């Protein structure tokens, strides 16, 4: 089953996605995401994501300044997420 997610901003650097077509609640977080400025440490922006569901999901992150995109997929049956400490460079 494919369901579109609804994005909700937390603050500037984090937010979450909900799956109201499945849960019936757009305020129920299913996937959390966070972007950090790690340029002082390795010259890159860092991206972290974690699922609060065991459904498969794919995230596509777009850097506004350049239009560069990165895609991250979490397989079905896994509640884990991942990180990319070299997601984008300024």
Secondary structure, 3 states (H helix, E strand, C coil): CCCCCEEEEEECCEEEEECHHHHCCCCCCCEEEEEEECHHHHCEEEEEEEECCCCCEEEEEECCCCCCEEEEEECCCCCCCEEEEEEEEC
